[in-house]
Amino acid sequence: MVEFGIQLWQEDFDFNSLKEACLKIEETDFRSIWLYDHFYPMMSNGSYSILEAYVTLSALAALTKRVRLGVLVTCNSYRHPSLLAKMAASIDVISGGRLEFGIGAGWFQDEYVAYGIPFLKPSIRIGQLREGVQIVRKMWTEDRADFQGKYYQIRQAVCEPKPTQKPHPPIWIGGNGEKLTLKVAAQYANYSNFVSVSPEDCAHKLKVLKNHCRVVGRDFDDIKKSWHGLVCLGNDKEELRSLAQEMKAKSTSQDVKAMSFQKYLEKIILGTADKCIERIDEYINAGITYFILAFPGGETSITSAYEFCSKVIKSIA
């Protein structure tokens, strides 16, 4: 079964428009709605008026009824894992068991520096991620949780009420790093989420993930595989390419800025409904079964999402 979710960038919405967008999406075939965990815009000319992800998600949890909710992905560095476990458990209870828990090691150095959070080297951030996920799981499943790690320690920590979902909400570990991040995913993820990679890269990374699973003694098939990226849907090829060029140029990611435009096109979904279906089939053939989609255009992205739902999702379903 192939499933679809949508990511809404907080910089594109005030709360009232975000609320209305979520209520509209809940009436579609999208299974999940995701915010992002950023304090600064992801587009260089974006607004700095950005709602904090978890506070906002708790409000959306009370306003929605069906759609599942998550943050893709939570930056492990921004909150102590014990606090994050408590916050996430509360949202799962408020939503009636609809939380999808996405987490990653963090990457956006500008935010770390601006907010006074140490930006440590990747191996340390991923080590902290590994310990953080263990703490969150312990607090969700144990009456009193103890953990003594290299980076974090908790002692007899109580997290009540526990999440509604049992044994705990699904854990999504996001990131493409083959040596470290995918090893953490092999150990702890219910979903391994690949960010803006081509179908060919997905197939390769899934082989790496499968090898990590073999090493740690995890059944590879127990982990669901997801893809998260940009979708540009339309009939005018040149207009779409111009939109994609604009999105690439505005990106705050140095990796995106550095890559060629052709390489960038390989990492997104772009074209008519038929072309999007063909592209999605390539990802499915690589092993992806869940797609988290971001549509450019702020509030107009909801129009694109409706069109995608009617022309693409219903055709695939």
C-alpha positions in Angstrom: 0.0 0.0 0.0 1.4 3.4 -1.0 0.6 6.3 1.2 1.0 10.1 0.9 1.5 12.9 3.4 2.0 16.7 2.9 4.5 19.0 4.5 3.4 22.6 5.2 6.2 25.2 5.8 5.2 27.4 8.7 6.9 30.4 7.0 4.2 30.3 4.4 1.2 30.5 6.8 -0.1 32.5 9.7 -1.9 30.3 12.2 -5.4 30.9 10.8 -4.4 30.1 7.3 -2.5 27.0 8.5 -5.5 25.8 10.4 -7.8 26.3 7.4 -5.2 24.5 5.2 -5.1 21.5 7.6 -8.9 21.2 7.8 -9.1 21.2 4.0 -6.3 18.6 3.7 -8.1 16.4 6.2 -10.9 16.0 3.7 -8.5 14.6 1.0 -6.7 11.3 0.6 -3.5 12.6 2.2 -2.9 10.5 5.2 -0.7 12.8 7.2 0.3 16.5 7.7 3.8 17.5 8.7 5.4 20.7 9.9 9.1 21.4 10.0 11.3 22.1 13.0 12.9 25.3 11.9 13.1 28.8 13.5 14.5 30.4 10.3 13.0 30.1 6.8 14.1 27.4 4.4 13.8 29.9 1.4 16.3 32.8 1.4 13.5 35.4 0.9 11.1 33.6 3.2 9.4 35.2 6.2 11.0 35.0 9.6 7.5 34.7 11.0 7.5 31.0 11.8 5.4 29.2 14.3 7.3 26.8 16.6 6.5 23.2 15.4 5.5 21.4 18.6 3.3 24.2 20.1 1.6 24.5 16.7 1.2 20.7 16.3 -0.6 20.5 19.6 -3.1 23.1 18.5 -3.6 21.2 15.2 -4.0 18.0 17.1 -7.1 19.4 18.9 -8.6 20.9 15.7 -8.3 17.8 13.4 -9.9 14.4 13.7 -8.6 12.0 11.1 -5.3 13.0 9.6 -2.0 11.9 11.3 0.4 14.6 12.4 4.1 15.0 12.6 7.2 17.1 12.4 9.6 16.2 9.6 12.0 16.1 11.1 12.4 17.1 14.8 15.9 18.4 15.4 17.3 16.3 18.3 19.6 19.2 19.4 16.8 21.7 20.0 15.2 20.0 23.0 16.5 17.6 25.6 15.2 14.1 24.7 13.4 13.7 28.0 11.5 16.9 27.4 10.8 15.9 23.8 9.4 12.6 25.0 7.0 14.3 27.3 5.9 16.8 24.6 5.4 14.2 22.0 3.5 11.9 24.4 1.2 14.8 25.2 0.5 15.5 21.5 -0.3 11.8 21.0 -2.8 11.9 23.8 -4.4 15.2 22.6 -4.7 13.8 19.1 -6.2 10.5 20.1 -3.2 8.6 18.9 -2.3 10.3 15.6 1.3 11.3 16.2 4.0 10.3 13.8 7.3 11.0 15.5 10.0 12.2 13.0 13.5 12.9 14.3 16.9 13.7 12.9 20.4 14.9 13.9 19.9 18.5 12.8 21.8 20.4 10.1 20.9 24.1 9.8 24.0 25.8 11.3 22.5 29.3 11.1 19.8 28.4 13.6 22.2 26.7 16.0 24.4 29.8 16.0 21.6 32.3 16.3 19.9 30.5 19.1 23.1 29.7 21.0 23.0 25.9 20.5 26.4 24.3 20.0 26.8 23.1 16.4 28.9 20.0 17.0 30.4 17.8 14.3 28.1 15.3 12.5 29.4 12.2 14.3 28.5 13.8 17.7 25.1 15.0 16.6 24.3 11.5 15.3 25.6 10.0 18.5 23.3 12.3 20.4 20.4 11.3 18.1 21.1 7.6 18.9 20.9 8.3 22.6 18.0 10.6 22.2 15.8 8.0 20.5 16.6 5.5 23.2 15.6 7.9 25.9 12.3 8.8 24.1 11.4 5.1 23.7 12.2 4.3 27.4 10.1 7.2 28.6 7.2 6.1 26.5 7.3 2.5 27.5 8.7 2.3 31.1 7.2 3.5 34.4 10.5 5.1 35.5 13.2 5.4 32.9 17.0 5.3 33.5 19.6 6.0 30.9 23.3 6.7 31.3 24.9 7.7 28.0 27.8 9.6 26.7 25.7 12.7 26.0 22.5 12.3 28.0 21.5 10.9 31.4 18.1 10.5 33.0 17.3 9.0 36.3 13.9 7.6 37.3 12.2 9.8 34.7 8.4 9.6 34.7 6.4 10.3 31.5 2.7 10.2 32.3 0.3 10.0 30.6 2.0 7.6 28.2 1.3 7.9 24.4 -2.1 6.5 23.3 -0.4 4.4 20.6 1.1 1.2 21.8 3.9 0.3 22.2 4.6 3.8 21.1 4.0 6.3 18.2 5.9 5.3 15.0 9.5 6.6 15.0 10.7 8.2 11.7 14.4 8.7 11.5 15.2 11.1 8.7 18.5 11.5 6.9 20.6 10.2 4.0 23.9 9.5 5.7 24.9 6.0 4.9 27.6 5.3 7.6 25.9 6.7 10.7 22.3 7.9 10.2 21.1 4.8 8.4 22.7 2.6 11.1 20.6 4.5 13.7 17.6 3.9 11.5 18.4 0.2 11.3 18.4 0.0 15.1 15.5 2.1 16.0 13.3 3.3 13.2 9.8 2.3 12.2 10.2 4.4 9.1 13.5 5.4 7.4 12.9 8.7 5.6 15.1 9.7 2.7 15.3 13.4 1.9 15.3 14.7 -1.7 17.1 11.8 -3.3 16.7 10.3 -6.8 15.1 6.9 -7.3 18.6 5.5 -8.1 20.0 6.9 -4.9 17.0 5.5 -3.0 17.7 2.0 -4.3 21.4 2.3 -3.3 20.6 3.7 0.2 18.1 0.9 0.8 20.8 -1.6 0.1 23.0 0.2 2.7 20.1 0.2 5.2 19.5 -3.5 4.5 23.2 -4.3 5.3 23.0 -2.3 8.5 19.9 -4.3 9.5 21.8 -7.5 8.9 24.6 -6.3 11.1 22.4 -5.2 14.0 20.1 -8.2 13.7 17.0 -6.2 12.5 14.5 -7.5 10.0 14.8 -5.1 7.0 11.1 -5.5 6.2 10.1 -4.3 9.6 11.2 -0.8 8.6 8.9 1.2 6.2 10.7 3.4 3.7 9.6 6.9 2.8 10.7 9.7 0.5 10.4 13.4 1.3 10.8 16.1 -1.3 9.5 18.8 -3.6 6.7 18.4 -6.1 6.0 20.8 -9.0 2.8 19.8 -10.8 1.6 21.4 -14.0 1.3 21.2 -17.8 3.7 23.9 -18.9 7.2 22.4 -19.0 9.1 25.7 -19.2 7.1 27.2 -16.4 7.8 24.3 -14.2 11.5 24.3 -14.9 11.5 28.0 -14.1 9.7 27.3 -10.8 12.2 24.6 -10.0 15.1 26.9 -10.7 13.6 29.5 -8.5 13.2 27.0 -5.6 16.8 25.9 -6.0 18.1 29.4 -6.0 16.2 30.4 -2.9 17.1 27.3 -0.9 19.1 27.9 2.3 20.8 24.5 1.9 24.4 24.9 0.7 24.2 21.4 -0.8 21.3 22.4 -2.9 22.9 25.6 -4.0 26.1 23.8 -5.0 24.5 21.0 -7.1 23.8 21.5 -10.8 20.3 22.2 -11.9 20.1 18.8 -13.7 21.1 17.1 -10.5 18.5 19.0 -8.6 15.8 17.9 -11.1 16.7 14.3 -10.4 15.9 14.8 -6.7 12.4 16.2 -7.1 9.1 15.2 -8.7 8.1 17.6 -11.6 5.8 17.5 -14.6 2.2 16.7 -15.6 0.1 14.3 -13.6 1.3 11.4 -15.9 4.9 12.4 -15.5 4.5 12.5 -11.7 2.9 9.1 -11.7 5.8 7.7 -13.7 8.3 9.3 -11.3 6.5 7.9 -8.3 6.5 4.5 -9.9 10.3 4.7 -10.1 10.5 5.4 -6.4 8.0 2.6 -5.6 10.2 0.2 -7.7 13.2 1.3 -5.7 11.3 0.3 -2.4 9.5 3.5 -1.3 6.0 3.1 0.0 5.3 6.5 1.7 5.7 9.9 0.1 5.8 13.2 2.1 5.4 16.0 -0.4 6.1 19.7 -0.3 4.4 21.9 -2.8 5.8 25.4 -3.5 3.7 28.5 -3.4 2.5 29.1 0.2 -1.2 29.1 0.4 -1.5 28.3 -3.3 0.3 25.0 -2.5 -3.1 23.8 -1.2 -4.5 24.1 -4.7 -1.6 22.1 -6.0 -2.2 19.5 -3.3 -5.9 19.2 -4.3 -4.9 18.7 -7.9 -2.2 16.2 -7.0 -4.7 14.3 -4.9 -7.3 14.1 -7.7 -5.0 13.4 -10.6 -2.1 11.4 -9.0 -3.0 9.8 -5.7 -6.4 8.5 -6.9 -4.7 7.1 -10.0 -2.1 5.3 -8.0 -4.6 4.1 -5.4 
